[in-house]
Amino acid sequence: MDQFVSTFTNKIDTKGRVSIPASFRTVLAKDGLEGIYCYPSLDAPALDAGGQRLLNKINALVEDLAPYSDERDQLATALFGTSEILSIDQDGRTILPERLREHAGITNQITFVGLGEKFQLWEPKRFETYQAEARQKVRDLRKLLGAGRRDRGGPEGARE
């Protein structure tokens, strides 16, 4: 599978190193980027990360905006100007720069969250809170989608 899936929580050692989950390293290796492309999430107290696919998507987003426009410069600054390419050592570890750790509130543990073609890095307690909120929103959305489908005479919505 060429997707980042599942959730893992690992310790950060005294030198600031953290082990990248093996399944994530496998996806990164297939993706063709030497290392991890990582930047502060635009809408969460987390870090967004991935490989060449993520970098290609970001390039496409930026290129779709008018050249020399404020919007293009702002997006490029947010996604390229704050990013890092993190190397992975022979033991599957990387070092997160302090600037990135501060954005996410990461200290001695980190949670890796697979999101398909990218993944996020979270402070574990913040992720627990975010995950609970996300689950509630999905439950609410599922109820709305299920009710809408029944009104149109289509198949019933998702079941509990």
CNS distance restraints for C-alpha pairs under 8 A (distance, minus, plus):
assign (resid   1 and name CA) (resid  27 and name CA) 7.67 0.50 0.50
assign (resid   2 and name CA) (resid  27 and name CA) 5.36 0.50 0.50
assign (resid   2 and name CA) (resid  30 and name CA) 7.46 0.50 0.50
assign (resid   2 and name CA) (resid 117 and name CA) 7.82 0.50 0.50
assign (resid   3 and name CA) (resid  27 and name CA) 6.51 0.50 0.50
assign (resid   3 and name CA) (resid 114 and name CA) 7.76 0.50 0.50
assign (resid   3 and name CA) (resid 115 and name CA) 7.76 0.50 0.50
assign (resid   3 and name CA) (resid 116 and name CA) 4.65 0.50 0.50
assign (resid   3 and name CA) (resid 117 and name CA) 5.43 0.50 0.50
assign (resid   3 and name CA) (resid 118 and name CA) 7.71 0.50 0.50
assign (resid   4 and name CA) (resid  23 and name CA) 7.53 0.50 0.50
assign (resid   4 and name CA) (resid  24 and name CA) 5.94 0.50 0.50
assign (resid   4 and name CA) (resid  27 and name CA) 6.84 0.50 0.50
assign (resid   4 and name CA) (resid 113 and name CA) 7.91 0.50 0.50
assign (resid   4 and name CA) (resid 114 and name CA) 4.41 0.50 0.50
assign (resid   4 and name CA) (resid 115 and name CA) 5.85 0.50 0.50
assign (resid   4 and name CA) (resid 116 and name CA) 4.73 0.50 0.50
assign (resid   4 and name CA) (resid 117 and name CA) 6.05 0.50 0.50
assign (resid   4 and name CA) (resid 118 and name CA) 6.25 0.50 0.50
assign (resid   4 and name CA) (resid 119 and name CA) 6.24 0.50 0.50
assign (resid   5 and name CA) (resid  24 and name CA) 7.98 0.50 0.50
assign (resid   5 and name CA) (resid 113 and name CA) 7.15 0.50 0.50
assign (resid   5 and name CA) (resid 114 and name CA) 4.09 0.50 0.50
assign (resid   5 and name CA) (resid 115 and name CA) 6.22 0.50 0.50
assign (resid   5 and name CA) (resid 116 and name CA) 6.08 0.50 0.50
assign (resid   6 and name CA) (resid 113 and name CA) 6.20 0.50 0.50
assign (resid   6 and name CA) (resid 114 and name CA) 5.27 0.50 0.50
assign (resid   7 and name CA) (resid 111 and name CA) 6.84 0.50 0.50
assign (resid   7 and name CA) (resid 112 and name CA) 5.51 0.50 0.50
assign (resid   7 and name CA) (resid 113 and name CA) 4.59 0.50 0.50
assign (resid   7 and name CA) (resid 114 and name CA) 6.19 0.50 0.50
assign (resid   8 and name CA) (resid  21 and name CA) 7.02 0.50 0.50
assign (resid   8 and name CA) (resid 111 and name CA) 5.51 0.50 0.50
assign (resid   8 and name CA) (resid 112 and name CA) 5.11 0.50 0.50
assign (resid   8 and name CA) (resid 113 and name CA) 6.75 0.50 0.50
assign (resid   9 and name CA) (resid 109 and name CA) 6.84 0.50 0.50
assign (resid   9 and name CA) (resid 110 and name CA) 5.50 0.50 0.50
assign (resid   9 and name CA) (resid 111 and name CA) 4.16 0.50 0.50
assign (resid   9 and name CA) (resid 112 and name CA) 6.18 0.50 0.50
assign (resid   9 and name CA) (resid 124 and name CA) 7.14 0.50 0.50
assign (resid  10 and name CA) (resid  18 and name CA) 6.82 0.50 0.50
assign (resid  10 and name CA) (resid  19 and name CA) 6.86 0.50 0.50
assign (resid  10 and name CA) (resid 109 and name CA) 5.68 0.50 0.50
assign (resid  10 and name CA) (resid 110 and name CA) 5.51 0.50 0.50
assign (resid  10 and name CA) (resid 111 and name CA) 6.47 0.50 0.50
assign (resid  11 and name CA) (resid  18 and name CA) 6.33 0.50 0.50
assign (resid  11 and name CA) (resid  19 and name CA) 7.91 0.50 0.50
assign (resid  11 and name CA) (resid 108 and name CA) 5.89 0.50 0.50
assign (resid  11 and name CA) (resid 109 and name CA) 4.36 0.50 0.50
assign (resid  11 and name CA) (resid 110 and name CA) 6.37 0.50 0.50
assign (resid  12 and name CA) (resid  16 and name CA) 5.60 0.50 0.50
assign (resid  12 and name CA) (resid  17 and name CA) 5.44 0.50 0.50
assign (resid  12 and name CA) (resid  18 and name CA) 4.77 0.50 0.50
assign (resid  12 and name CA) (resid  19 and name CA) 7.91 0.50 0.50
assign (resid  12 and name CA) (resid 107 and name CA) 7.54 0.50 0.50
assign (resid  12 and name CA) (resid 108 and name CA) 4.97 0.50 0.50
assign (resid  12 and name CA) (resid 109 and name CA) 5.40 0.50 0.50
assign (resid  12 and name CA) (resid 110 and name CA) 7.07 0.50 0.50
assign (resid  13 and name CA) (resid  17 and name CA) 5.37 0.50 0.50
assign (resid  13 and name CA) (resid  18 and name CA) 6.56 0.50 0.50
assign (resid  13 and name CA) (resid 108 and name CA) 7.20 0.50 0.50
assign (resid  16 and name CA) (resid  95 and name CA) 5.58 0.50 0.50
assign (resid  16 and name CA) (resid  96 and name CA) 6.74 0.50 0.50
assign (resid  17 and name CA) (resid  93 and name CA) 6.08 0.50 0.50
assign (resid  17 and name CA) (resid  94 and name CA) 5.45 0.50 0.50
assign (resid  17 and name CA) (resid  95 and name CA) 4.53 0.50 0.50
assign (resid  17 and name CA) (resid  96 and name CA) 7.07 0.50 0.50
assign (resid  18 and name CA) (resid  93 and name CA) 5.21 0.50 0.50
assign (resid  18 and name CA) (resid  94 and name CA) 5.61 0.50 0.50
assign (resid  18 and name CA) (resid  95 and name CA) 6.40 0.50 0.50
assign (resid  18 and name CA) (resid  96 and name CA) 7.89 0.50 0.50
assign (resid  19 and name CA) (resid  91 and name CA) 7.76 0.50 0.50
assign (resid  19 and name CA) (resid  92 and name CA) 5.65 0.50 0.50
assign (resid  19 and name CA) (resid  93 and name CA) 4.17 0.50 0.50
assign (resid  19 and name CA) (resid  94 and name CA) 6.56 0.50 0.50
assign (resid  20 and name CA) (resid  24 and name CA) 6.70 0.50 0.50
assign (resid  20 and name CA) (resid  25 and name CA) 6.49 0.50 0.50
assign (resid  20 and name CA) (resid  92 and name CA) 5.80 0.50 0.50
assign (resid  20 and name CA) (resid  93 and name CA) 5.65 0.50 0.50
assign (resid  20 and name CA) (resid  94 and name CA) 7.07 0.50 0.50
assign (resid  21 and name CA) (resid  25 and name CA) 6.38 0.50 0.50
assign (resid  21 and name CA) (resid  92 and name CA) 7.95 0.50 0.50
assign (resid  21 and name CA) (resid 112 and name CA) 7.86 0.50 0.50
assign (resid  22 and name CA) (resid  26 and name CA) 6.28 0.50 0.50
assign (resid  22 and name CA) (resid  92 and name CA) 7.57 0.50 0.50
assign (resid  23 and name CA) (resid  27 and name CA) 6.51 0.50 0.50
assign (resid  24 and name CA) (resid  28 and name CA) 6.17 0.50 0.50
assign (resid  25 and name CA) (resid  29 and name CA) 6.04 0.50 0.50
assign (resid  25 and name CA) (resid  92 and name CA) 7.35 0.50 0.50
assign (resid  26 and name CA) (resid  30 and name CA) 6.37 0.50 0.50
assign (resid  27 and name CA) (resid  31 and name CA) 6.11 0.50 0.50
assign (resid  28 and name CA) (resid  32 and name CA) 6.73 0.50 0.50
assign (resid  28 and name CA) (resid  33 and name CA) 6.75 0.50 0.50
assign (resid  28 and name CA) (resid  34 and name CA) 8.00 0.50 0.50
assign (resid  28 and name CA) (resid  35 and name CA) 7.45 0.50 0.50
assign (resid  28 and name CA) (resid  36 and name CA) 7.41 0.50 0.50
assign (resid  28 and name CA) (resid  50 and name CA) 7.09 0.50 0.50
assign (resid  28 and name CA) (resid  51 and name CA) 5.57 0.50 0.50
assign (resid  29 and name CA) (resid  33 and name CA) 7.01 0.50 0.50
assign (resid  29 and name CA) (resid  34 and name CA) 7.50 0.50 0.50
assign (resid  31 and name CA) (resid  51 and name CA) 5.87 0.50 0.50
assign (resid  31 and name CA) (resid  52 and name CA) 5.65 0.50 0.50
assign (resid  31 and name CA) (resid  53 and name CA) 6.73 0.50 0.50
assign (resid  32 and name CA) (resid  51 and name CA) 7.11 0.50 0.50
assign (resid  32 and name CA) (resid  52 and name CA) 6.06 0.50 0.50
assign (resid  33 and name CA) (resid  51 and name CA) 5.40 0.50 0.50
assign (resid  33 and name CA) (resid  52 and name CA) 5.17 0.50 0.50
assign (resid  34 and name CA) (resid  87 and name CA) 7.04 0.50 0.50
assign (resid  35 and name CA) (resid  51 and name CA) 7.34 0.50 0.50
assign (resid  35 and name CA) (resid  85 and name CA) 6.17 0.50 0.50
assign (resid  35 and name CA) (resid  86 and name CA) 5.32 0.50 0.50
assign (resid  35 and name CA) (resid  87 and name CA) 4.50 0.50 0.50
assign (resid  35 and name CA) (resid  88 and name CA) 5.60 0.50 0.50
assign (resid  36 and name CA) (resid  49 and name CA) 6.42 0.50 0.50
assign (resid  36 and name CA) (resid  50 and name CA) 5.64 0.50 0.50
assign (resid  36 and name CA) (resid  51 and name CA) 5.67 0.50 0.50
assign (resid  36 and name CA) (resid  84 and name CA) 7.96 0.50 0.50
assign (resid  36 and name CA) (resid  85 and name CA) 5.35 0.50 0.50
assign (resid  36 and name CA) (resid  86 and name CA) 4.97 0.50 0.50
assign (resid  36 and name CA) (resid  87 and name CA) 6.57 0.50 0.50
assign (resid  36 and name CA) (resid  88 and name CA) 7.66 0.50 0.50
assign (resid  37 and name CA) (resid  49 and name CA) 5.39 0.50 0.50
assign (resid  37 and name CA) (resid  50 and name CA) 5.36 0.50 0.50
assign (resid  37 and name CA) (resid  51 and name CA) 5.75 0.50 0.50
assign (resid  37 and name CA) (resid  52 and name CA) 7.85 0.50 0.50
assign (resid  37 and name CA) (resid  54 and name CA) 7.84 0.50 0.50
assign (resid  37 and name CA) (resid  55 and name CA) 7.15 0.50 0.50
assign (resid  37 and name CA) (resid  83 and name CA) 7.03 0.50 0.50
assign (resid  37 and name CA) (resid  84 and name CA) 6.01 0.50 0.50
assign (resid  37 and name CA) (resid  85 and name CA) 4.60 0.50 0.50
assign (resid  37 and name CA) (resid  86 and name CA) 6.48 0.50 0.50
assign (resid  38 and name CA) (resid  47 and name CA) 6.61 0.50 0.50
assign (resid  38 and name CA) (resid  48 and name CA) 5.65 0.50 0.50
assign (resid  38 and name CA) (resid  49 and name CA) 4.26 0.50 0.50
assign (resid  38 and name CA) (resid  50 and name CA) 6.73 0.50 0.50
assign (resid  38 and name CA) (resid  83 and name CA) 5.45 0.50 0.50
assign (resid  38 and name CA) (resid  84 and name CA) 5.35 0.50 0.50
assign (resid  38 and name CA) (resid  85 and name CA) 6.18 0.50 0.50
assign (resid  38 and name CA) (resid  86 and name CA) 7.15 0.50 0.50
assign (resid  39 and name CA) (resid  47 and name CA) 5.61 0.50 0.50
assign (resid  39 and name CA) (resid  48 and name CA) 5.53 0.50 0.50
assign (resid  39 and name CA) (resid  49 and name CA) 6.59 0.50 0.50
assign (resid  39 and name CA) (resid  79 and name CA) 6.62 0.50 0.50
assign (resid  39 and name CA) (resid  80 and name CA) 7.81 0.50 0.50
assign (resid  39 and name CA) (resid  82 and name CA) 5.86 0.50 0.50
assign (resid  39 and name CA) (resid  83 and name CA) 4.18 0.50 0.50
assign (resid  39 and name CA) (resid  84 and name CA) 6.36 0.50 0.50
assign (resid  39 and name CA) (resid 100 and name CA) 7.15 0.50 0.50
assign (resid  40 and name CA) (resid  45 and name CA) 7.77 0.50 0.50
assign (resid  40 and name CA) (resid  46 and name CA) 6.33 0.50 0.50
assign (resid  40 and name CA) (resid  47 and name CA) 4.51 0.50 0.50
assign (resid  40 and name CA) (resid  48 and name CA) 6.13 0.50 0.50
assign (resid  40 and name CA) (resid  82 and name CA) 6.96 0.50 0.50
assign (resid  40 and name CA) (resid  83 and name CA) 7.22 0.50 0.50
assign (resid  40 and name CA) (resid 100 and name CA) 6.43 0.50 0.50
assign (resid  40 and name CA) (resid 103 and name CA) 6.53 0.50 0.50
assign (resid  40 and name CA) (resid 104 and name CA) 7.57 0.50 0.50
assign (resid  41 and name CA) (resid  45 and name CA) 6.73 0.50 0.50
assign (resid  41 and name CA) (resid  46 and name CA) 5.51 0.50 0.50
assign (resid  41 and name CA) (resid  47 and name CA) 4.90 0.50 0.50
assign (resid  41 and name CA) (resid  48 and name CA) 5.25 0.50 0.50
assign (resid  42 and name CA) (resid  78 and name CA) 7.65 0.50 0.50
assign (resid  45 and name CA) (resid 103 and name CA) 6.36 0.50 0.50
assign (resid  45 and name CA) (resid 104 and name CA) 4.71 0.50 0.50
assign (resid  45 and name CA) (resid 105 and name CA) 7.37 0.50 0.50
assign (resid  45 and name CA) (resid 122 and name CA) 7.34 0.50 0.50
assign (resid  45 and name CA) (resid 126 and name CA) 7.87 0.50 0.50
assign (resid  46 and name CA) (resid 103 and name CA) 6.94 0.50 0.50
assign (resid  46 and name CA) (resid 104 and name CA) 4.52 0.50 0.50
assign (resid  46 and name CA) (resid 120 and name CA) 6.43 0.50 0.50
assign (resid  46 and name CA) (resid 121 and name CA) 5.62 0.50 0.50
assign (resid  46 and name CA) (resid 122 and name CA) 4.94 0.50 0.50
assign (resid  46 and name CA) (resid 123 and name CA) 7.46 0.50 0.50
assign (resid  47 and name CA) (resid 100 and name CA) 7.21 0.50 0.50
assign (resid  47 and name CA) (resid 103 and name CA) 7.76 0.50 0.50
assign (resid  47 and name CA) (resid 104 and name CA) 6.46 0.50 0.50
assign (resid  47 and name CA) (resid 120 and name CA) 5.33 0.50 0.50
assign (resid  47 and name CA) (resid 121 and name CA) 4.98 0.50 0.50
assign (resid  47 and name CA) (resid 122 and name CA) 6.74 0.50 0.50
assign (resid  48 and name CA) (resid 118 and name CA) 7.10 0.50 0.50
assign (resid  48 and name CA) (resid 119 and name CA) 6.01 0.50 0.50
assign (resid  48 and name CA) (resid 120 and name CA) 4.59 0.50 0.50
assign (resid  48 and name CA) (resid 121 and name CA) 6.60 0.50 0.50
assign (resid  49 and name CA) (resid  54 and name CA) 7.70 0.50 0.50
assign (resid  49 and name CA) (resid 118 and name CA) 5.80 0.50 0.50
assign (resid  49 and name CA) (resid 119 and name CA) 5.29 0.50 0.50
assign (resid  49 and name CA) (resid 120 and name CA) 5.79 0.50 0.50
assign (resid  49 and name CA) (resid 121 and name CA) 7.50 0.50 0.50
assign (resid  50 and name CA) (resid  54 and name CA) 5.62 0.50 0.50
assign (resid  50 and name CA) (resid  55 and name CA) 7.64 0.50 0.50
assign (resid  50 and name CA) (resid 117 and name CA) 7.15 0.50 0.50
assign (resid  50 and name CA) (resid 118 and name CA) 4.70 0.50 0.50
assign (resid  50 and name CA) (resid 119 and name CA) 6.06 0.50 0.50
assign (resid  51 and name CA) (resid  55 and name CA) 6.47 0.50 0.50
assign (resid  51 and name CA) (resid 118 and name CA) 7.48 0.50 0.50
assign (resid  52 and name CA) (resid  56 and name CA) 6.00 0.50 0.50
assign (resid  53 and name CA) (resid  57 and name CA) 6.24 0.50 0.50
assign (resid  53 and name CA) (resid 117 and name CA) 6.97 0.50 0.50
assign (resid  54 and name CA) (resid  58 and name CA) 6.27 0.50 0.50
assign (resid  54 and name CA) (resid 117 and name CA) 6.80 0.50 0.50
assign (resid  54 and name CA) (resid 118 and name CA) 6.36 0.50 0.50
assign (resid  55 and name CA) (resid  59 and name CA) 6.15 0.50 0.50
assign (resid  56 and name CA) (resid  60 and name CA) 6.19 0.50 0.50
assign (resid  57 and name CA) (resid  61 and name CA) 6.24 0.50 0.50
assign (resid  58 and name CA) (resid  62 and name CA) 6.24 0.50 0.50
assign (resid  58 and name CA) (resid  79 and name CA) 7.46 0.50 0.50
assign (resid  59 and name CA) (resid  63 and name CA) 6.01 0.50 0.50
assign (resid  60 and name CA) (resid  64 and name CA) 6.09 0.50 0.50
assign (resid  61 and name CA) (resid  65 and name CA) 7.07 0.50 0.50
assign (resid  62 and name CA) (resid  72 and name CA) 5.83 0.50 0.50
assign (resid  62 and name CA) (resid  75 and name CA) 6.64 0.50 0.50
assign (resid  62 and name CA) (resid  76 and name CA) 6.38 0.50 0.50
assign (resid  63 and name CA) (resid  67 and name CA) 7.59 0.50 0.50
assign (resid  63 and name CA) (resid  72 and name CA) 7.78 0.50 0.50
assign (resid  65 and name CA) (resid  69 and name CA) 7.34 0.50 0.50
assign (resid  65 and name CA) (resid  71 and name CA) 7.08 0.50 0.50
assign (resid  65 and name CA) (resid  72 and name CA) 5.45 0.50 0.50
assign (resid  66 and name CA) (resid  71 and name CA) 7.97 0.50 0.50
assign (resid  66 and name CA) (resid  72 and name CA) 6.60 0.50 0.50
assign (resid  67 and name CA) (resid  72 and name CA) 6.80 0.50 0.50
assign (resid  68 and name CA) (resid  72 and name CA) 6.70 0.50 0.50
assign (resid  68 and name CA) (resid  73 and name CA) 6.84 0.50 0.50
assign (resid  69 and name CA) (resid  73 and name CA) 6.34 0.50 0.50
assign (resid  70 and name CA) (resid  74 and name CA) 5.97 0.50 0.50
assign (resid  71 and name CA) (resid  75 and name CA) 6.07 0.50 0.50
assign (resid  72 and name CA) (resid  76 and name CA) 6.02 0.50 0.50
assign (resid  73 and name CA) (resid  77 and name CA) 5.99 0.50 0.50
assign (resid  74 and name CA) (resid  78 and name CA) 6.14 0.50 0.50
assign (resid  75 and name CA) (resid  79 and name CA) 6.04 0.50 0.50
assign (resid  76 and name CA) (resid  80 and name CA) 5.31 0.50 0.50
assign (resid  76 and name CA) (resid  81 and name CA) 6.68 0.50 0.50
assign (resid  77 and name CA) (resid  81 and name CA) 4.42 0.50 0.50
assign (resid  77 and name CA) (resid  82 and name CA) 6.81 0.50 0.50
assign (resid  78 and name CA) (resid  82 and name CA) 5.95 0.50 0.50
assign (resid  79 and name CA) (resid  83 and name CA) 6.22 0.50 0.50
assign (resid  86 and name CA) (resid  94 and name CA) 6.51 0.50 0.50
assign (resid  86 and name CA) (resid  95 and name CA) 7.10 0.50 0.50
assign (resid  86 and name CA) (resid  96 and name CA) 7.33 0.50 0.50
assign (resid  87 and name CA) (resid  94 and name CA) 5.97 0.50 0.50
assign (resid  87 and name CA) (resid  95 and name CA) 7.74 0.50 0.50
assign (resid  88 and name CA) (resid  92 and name CA) 5.64 0.50 0.50
assign (resid  88 and name CA) (resid  93 and name CA) 5.34 0.50 0.50
assign (resid  88 and name CA) (resid  94 and name CA) 4.86 0.50 0.50
assign (resid  89 and name CA) (resid  93 and name CA) 5.38 0.50 0.50
assign (resid  89 and name CA) (resid  94 and name CA) 6.40 0.50 0.50
assign (resid  96 and name CA) (resid 100 and name CA) 6.65 0.50 0.50
assign (resid  96 and name CA) (resid 101 and name CA) 6.51 0.50 0.50
assign (resid  97 and name CA) (resid 101 and name CA) 6.39 0.50 0.50
assign (resid  98 and name CA) (resid 102 and name CA) 6.00 0.50 0.50
assign (resid  99 and name CA) (resid 103 and name CA) 6.57 0.50 0.50
assign (resid 100 and name CA) (resid 104 and name CA) 6.72 0.50 0.50
assign (resid 101 and name CA) (resid 105 and name CA) 5.88 0.50 0.50
assign (resid 101 and name CA) (resid 106 and name CA) 4.92 0.50 0.50
assign (resid 101 and name CA) (resid 107 and name CA) 7.06 0.50 0.50
assign (resid 102 and name CA) (resid 106 and name CA) 6.37 0.50 0.50
assign (resid 104 and name CA) (resid 121 and name CA) 7.78 0.50 0.50
assign (resid 104 and name CA) (resid 122 and name CA) 6.17 0.50 0.50
assign (resid 104 and name CA) (resid 123 and name CA) 6.34 0.50 0.50
assign (resid 105 and name CA) (resid 122 and name CA) 7.87 0.50 0.50
assign (resid 105 and name CA) (resid 123 and name CA) 5.96 0.50 0.50
assign (resid 106 and name CA) (resid 110 and name CA) 6.34 0.50 0.50
assign (resid 106 and name CA) (resid 122 and name CA) 6.81 0.50 0.50
assign (resid 106 and name CA) (resid 123 and name CA) 4.77 0.50 0.50
assign (resid 107 and name CA) (resid 123 and name CA) 7.43 0.50 0.50
assign (resid 109 and name CA) (resid 123 and name CA) 6.67 0.50 0.50
assign (resid 109 and name CA) (resid 124 and name CA) 6.84 0.50 0.50
assign (resid 110 and name CA) (resid 121 and name CA) 6.47 0.50 0.50
assign (resid 110 and name CA) (resid 122 and name CA) 5.72 0.50 0.50
assign (resid 110 and name CA) (resid 123 and name CA) 5.23 0.50 0.50
assign (resid 110 and name CA) (resid 124 and name CA) 5.90 0.50 0.50
assign (resid 111 and name CA) (resid 121 and name CA) 5.58 0.50 0.50
assign (resid 111 and name CA) (resid 122 and name CA) 5.01 0.50 0.50
assign (resid 111 and name CA) (resid 123 and name CA) 6.11 0.50 0.50
assign (resid 111 and name CA) (resid 124 and name CA) 5.33 0.50 0.50
assign (resid 111 and name CA) (resid 127 and name CA) 7.44 0.50 0.50
assign (resid 112 and name CA) (resid 119 and name CA) 6.82 0.50 0.50
assign (resid 112 and name CA) (resid 120 and name CA) 5.82 0.50 0.50
assign (resid 112 and name CA) (resid 121 and name CA) 4.84 0.50 0.50
assign (resid 112 and name CA) (resid 122 and name CA) 6.60 0.50 0.50
assign (resid 113 and name CA) (resid 119 and name CA) 5.42 0.50 0.50
assign (resid 113 and name CA) (resid 120 and name CA) 5.13 0.50 0.50
assign (resid 113 and name CA) (resid 121 and name CA) 6.40 0.50 0.50
assign (resid 113 and name CA) (resid 122 and name CA) 7.72 0.50 0.50
assign (resid 114 and name CA) (resid 118 and name CA) 6.62 0.50 0.50
assign (resid 114 and name CA) (resid 119 and name CA) 4.48 0.50 0.50
assign (resid 114 and name CA) (resid 120 and name CA) 6.67 0.50 0.50
assign (resid 115 and name CA) (resid 119 and name CA) 5.00 0.50 0.50
assign (resid 115 and name CA) (resid 120 and name CA) 7.32 0.50 0.50
assign (resid 122 and name CA) (resid 126 and name CA) 6.77 0.50 0.50
assign (resid 122 and name CA) (resid 127 and name CA) 5.77 0.50 0.50
assign (resid 123 and name CA) (resid 127 and name CA) 6.22 0.50 0.50
assign (resid 124 and name CA) (resid 128 and name CA) 6.32 0.50 0.50
assign (resid 125 and name CA) (resid 129 and name CA) 6.46 0.50 0.50
assign (resid 126 and name CA) (resid 130 and name CA) 6.19 0.50 0.50
assign (resid 127 and name CA) (resid 131 and name CA) 5.85 0.50 0.50
assign (resid 128 and name CA) (resid 132 and name CA) 6.23 0.50 0.50
assign (resid 129 and name CA) (resid 133 and name CA) 6.36 0.50 0.50
assign (resid 130 and name CA) (resid 134 and name CA) 6.07 0.50 0.50
assign (resid 131 and name CA) (resid 135 and name CA) 6.08 0.50 0.50
assign (resid 132 and name CA) (resid 136 and name CA) 6.36 0.50 0.50
assign (resid 133 and name CA) (resid 137 and name CA) 6.28 0.50 0.50
assign (resid 134 and name CA) (resid 138 and name CA) 6.15 0.50 0.50
assign (resid 135 and name CA) (resid 139 and name CA) 6.17 0.50 0.50
assign (resid 136 and name CA) (resid 140 and name CA) 6.23 0.50 0.50
assign (resid 137 and name CA) (resid 141 and name CA) 6.06 0.50 0.50
assign (resid 138 and name CA) (resid 142 and name CA) 5.90 0.50 0.50
assign (resid 139 and name CA) (resid 143 and name CA) 6.29 0.50 0.50
assign (resid 140 and name CA) (resid 144 and name CA) 6.42 0.50 0.50
assign (resid 141 and name CA) (resid 145 and name CA) 6.06 0.50 0.50
assign (resid 142 and name CA) (resid 146 and name CA) 5.89 0.50 0.50
assign (resid 142 and name CA) (resid 157 and name CA) 7.24 0.50 0.50
assign (resid 142 and name CA) (resid 158 and name CA) 6.60 0.50 0.50
assign (resid 143 and name CA) (resid 147 and name CA) 6.10 0.50 0.50
assign (resid 143 and name CA) (resid 157 and name CA) 7.58 0.50 0.50
assign (resid 143 and name CA) (resid 158 and name CA) 7.97 0.50 0.50
assign (resid 144 and name CA) (resid 148 and name CA) 6.12 0.50 0.50
assign (resid 145 and name CA) (resid 149 and name CA) 6.19 0.50 0.50
assign (resid 145 and name CA) (resid 157 and name CA) 6.38 0.50 0.50
assign (resid 146 and name CA) (resid 150 and name CA) 6.42 0.50 0.50
assign (resid 146 and name CA) (resid 156 and name CA) 6.06 0.50 0.50
assign (resid 146 and name CA) (resid 157 and name CA) 3.53 0.50 0.50
assign (resid 146 and name CA) (resid 158 and name CA) 6.20 0.50 0.50
assign (resid 147 and name CA) (resid 151 and name CA) 6.38 0.50 0.50
assign (resid 147 and name CA) (resid 156 and name CA) 7.95 0.50 0.50
assign (resid 147 and name CA) (resid 157 and name CA) 6.89 0.50 0.50
assign (resid 148 and name CA) (resid 152 and name CA) 6.58 0.50 0.50
assign (resid 149 and name CA) (resid 153 and name CA) 6.47 0.50 0.50
assign (resid 149 and name CA) (resid 154 and name CA) 5.31 0.50 0.50
assign (resid 149 and name CA) (resid 155 and name CA) 6.41 0.50 0.50
assign (resid 149 and name CA) (resid 156 and name CA) 6.15 0.50 0.50
assign (resid 149 and name CA) (resid 157 and name CA) 6.30 0.50 0.50
assign (resid 150 and name CA) (resid 154 and name CA) 5.75 0.50 0.50
assign (resid 150 and name CA) (resid 155 and name CA) 6.64 0.50 0.50
assign (resid 150 and name CA) (resid 156 and name CA) 5.62 0.50 0.50
assign (resid 150 and name CA) (resid 157 and name CA) 7.24 0.50 0.50
